[in-house]
Each structure stands twice: as C-alpha cells, then as structure tokens.
Amino acid sequence: MFDKRRAWIWLHEPKHEWNDAVLRISTQAETDFWQGTHYGFRRDNGHCLLTDVEEDFSLVVRCSAEPCNRYDQGGIMLRIDTENWIKIGIEAESRTVSRLGSVVTNLGYSDWATVDIDATIQSMWYRVQGKGADFLIESSENGKSWNQMRMAHLHAYPGRISVGVYACSPSNGEGCDFVFDHLTLGSSQWEDEI
C-alpha cells in the first residue's frame, strides 16, 4: 500500500491512476535513466514516484507490465540525484528474452548487471533493503522466496535517499502501461552474515 501519510513526489509525472493500493503508469516514449557509460549519452527523464527516507529501510513492490516496445522497463528506484541512483526491474529485449537486472549509477557513471529471463515473465516482486549507503537488492516471482541480485554502494550517500517506483520507455514507440501494487516501506530486516 502506498502510505499516503508519507510525502510522495513525482519526478517527470506521467499519465497515471493512483489509489492507496495500486499505481498505474503510462510511460512516455524516449524516457530513460542512464548516465555516461559506454553508450555515450545521458538521460534522466524517466518517470518516478518517490518518498524520502533517512533511516535503514526495506522497500517491497510488485511490478507488472506487458511491454509494448524494446527496452520498456519498470521497478524500484533509489535516488540521490541525477548522477547517483539505483534502478531495479525487468527490461524488455525481444519476443523471447527479457533482462532482469539493476543499474547502479555512481558519480555520473552507470553500470548494468543482468540475467536473461523468459519474455513471458511479465510480473516480478522486488525488495531493496538499505543500511546507510549499502543496499541489498533481491527479486522474487511469488513475493515469498527471494533471490539476491546484488549488493551495492552509493558513494555520494548524504544520509537520506528518495525511494519508490519507476517506469520508462527508451525507444520511440508509444510507451507502455505498468502496474505497481503490494508496496510496503518499513524497517530493514537485512541481517549481517559472516
């Protein structure tokens, strides 16, 4: 549930429908989040709905979509500013393959860690747990059994971060519809293991 007691702020507000339990976003074409690395372009015009947190946290959400175009994507966003952020989601690639992955952007340069999944998977749960500048990123097909995707660090972490959901459509098609539900934002349950 999107807790309306929190201040939720749009970054590049899209056409959308929003109630306490479900957010539907219709992306605009040629929207994306990427900085610097390899492709030689910088884009920071995707759609996000964010709230600020200063404490260790756990953010869970399910994102569903039937992608319309190559590279359509949606999931969780953690954001400090244009040059320091993390996005987690499924990116449409072809009729047979999509990419489940994450981008960590530090100091104006993005990386991209992915695993190929079947393109018929059009819904995924995501969980991010933050402890200071460190983040544990996980995914699940059922919201119960979690698989670690990566552990990451944001170098410019100032003691607070904006967290929430994002969607974008980098191609010049007509955009795509994304549905976010089962959102919970609470305390981090990330246990230290040695």
C-alpha positions in Angstrom: 0.0 0.0 0.0 1.3 3.5 -0.9 1.2 5.1 2.5 -0.5 8.5 1.9 0.9 9.8 5.3 4.2 10.0 3.6 5.1 12.8 1.1 5.2 11.1 -2.4 6.7 13.3 -5.1 6.7 12.8 -8.9 9.8 13.1 -10.9 8.6 13.6 -14.6 5.0 12.9 -13.8 3.4 10.6 -16.4 -0.2 9.9 -17.2 -1.3 7.7 -14.2 -4.0 6.4 -11.9 -3.3 6.0 -8.2 -5.2 4.9 -5.2 -3.9 3.5 -1.9 -3.2 0.0 -3.2 -2.4 0.3 -6.9 -0.4 2.7 -9.1 -0.8 2.5 -12.9 1.7 4.4 -15.0 1.5 5.0 -18.8 5.1 5.9 -19.9 6.0 8.4 -22.5 8.3 7.4 -25.3 12.0 8.2 -25.3 12.2 8.3 -21.5 15.1 6.6 -19.6 17.6 6.7 -16.8 21.2 6.2 -17.8 24.5 8.1 -17.2 27.7 8.1 -19.2 29.0 4.6 -19.5 29.6 3.0 -23.0 26.6 4.4 -24.9 27.8 8.0 -24.8 24.5 9.5 -23.8 23.0 10.7 -20.6 19.3 10.5 -20.0 17.4 11.4 -16.8 13.8 11.8 -17.9 12.1 8.6 -16.8 9.0 8.6 -14.5 9.4 8.1 -10.7 7.1 8.3 -7.7 9.4 8.8 -4.7 9.5 9.5 -0.9 12.4 10.4 1.3 13.9 8.1 3.9 16.7 8.9 6.4 16.6 5.6 8.3 17.6 2.0 7.3 14.6 0.7 5.3 13.1 -2.2 3.4 11.1 -1.4 0.2 9.0 -4.2 -1.5 6.8 -3.8 -4.5 5.3 -6.0 -7.3 5.6 -4.5 -10.8 3.6 -5.9 -13.7 3.6 -5.0 -17.4 3.0 -6.2 -20.9 5.8 -4.4 -22.7 4.9 -2.7 -25.9 8.4 -1.9 -27.2 12.0 -3.0 -26.8 13.7 -1.6 -23.6 10.4 -0.8 -21.8 11.2 -1.2 -18.1 9.8 -0.6 -14.6 10.5 -1.4 -11.0 12.2 0.2 -8.0 14.2 3.4 -8.0 16.6 4.7 -5.2 17.7 8.2 -6.0 20.1 10.8 -4.5 20.3 13.0 -7.6 20.8 12.8 -11.4 24.3 11.2 -11.1 23.7 8.9 -8.1 20.9 6.3 -8.1 19.9 2.7 -8.5 17.1 1.2 -10.6 15.9 -2.4 -10.5 13.5 -4.1 -12.9 12.8 -6.1 -16.0 13.7 -4.6 -19.4 12.0 -5.9 -22.5 14.6 -7.2 -25.1 12.9 -9.4 -27.6 9.8 -11.7 -28.1 11.7 -14.5 -26.3 14.1 -12.8 -23.8 13.9 -10.1 -21.3 16.6 -8.9 -18.9 16.1 -8.9 -15.1 18.6 -6.5 -13.7 19.8 -3.5 -11.9 21.7 -0.3 -12.8 23.9 1.3 -10.1 25.0 4.8 -11.0 27.8 6.4 -9.0 29.3 9.8 -9.7 27.7 10.1 -13.2 28.5 6.6 -14.5 26.0 3.7 -14.8 26.8 0.0 -14.6 24.3 -2.7 -15.7 24.1 -6.2 -14.2 21.5 -8.5 -15.8 20.4 -12.1 -16.1 18.3 -13.2 -19.1 14.8 -14.4 -18.3 11.9 -15.7 -20.5 9.9 -12.8 -22.0 6.7 -14.4 -20.8 7.6 -13.3 -17.3 5.8 -10.0 -17.0 5.4 -9.6 -13.3 8.1 -9.6 -10.6 8.5 -8.7 -7.0 11.4 -6.5 -5.9 12.9 -5.9 -2.4 15.6 -3.5 -1.5 17.0 -3.2 2.0 19.2 -0.3 2.8 21.7 0.2 5.6 23.3 3.6 5.3 25.0 3.7 1.8 24.8 0.0 1.3 21.8 -1.8 -0.4 20.8 -5.5 -0.7 18.7 -6.0 -3.9 16.5 -9.0 -4.4 13.8 -10.3 -6.7 11.0 -12.9 -6.4 8.4 -14.4 -8.7 6.0 -15.0 -5.8 6.8 -12.4 -3.1 7.9 -15.1 -0.7 11.1 -16.8 -2.0 13.8 -14.1 -2.6 16.9 -14.3 -4.8 19.8 -12.0 -4.3 20.5 -9.9 -7.4 23.4 -7.9 -6.0 24.7 -5.8 -3.1 25.6 -2.2 -4.0 27.0 1.0 -2.5 26.2 4.6 -3.4 29.3 6.7 -2.9 27.5 10.1 -2.6 25.0 9.0 0.0 24.2 12.1 2.1 22.4 10.4 5.0 19.0 10.3 3.2 17.7 8.9 -0.1 14.5 9.0 -2.2 12.9 5.6 -2.7 9.9 4.4 -4.8 8.9 3.1 -8.2 9.9 4.0 -11.7 9.0 3.2 -15.3 10.3 4.3 -18.7 10.3 3.6 -22.4 13.6 4.4 -24.0 12.5 3.7 -27.6 10.4 6.0 -29.8 7.3 3.8 -29.6 4.1 4.7 -27.9 5.1 3.9 -24.4 3.8 1.2 -22.1 1.5 0.6 -19.1 3.0 -0.6 -15.8 1.1 -1.6 -12.6 2.6 -1.4 -9.1 1.0 -3.0 -6.1 1.7 -4.6 -2.7 4.1 -1.8 -1.9 5.5 -1.8 1.6 8.1 0.5 3.1 9.3 -0.3 6.6 12.4 -1.1 8.6 15.3 -3.0 7.2 15.4 -6.7 8.0 18.8 -7.2 6.4 20.8 -9.4 8.8 24.6 -9.4 8.9 26.0 -12.7 8.0 29.7 -13.8 8.3 
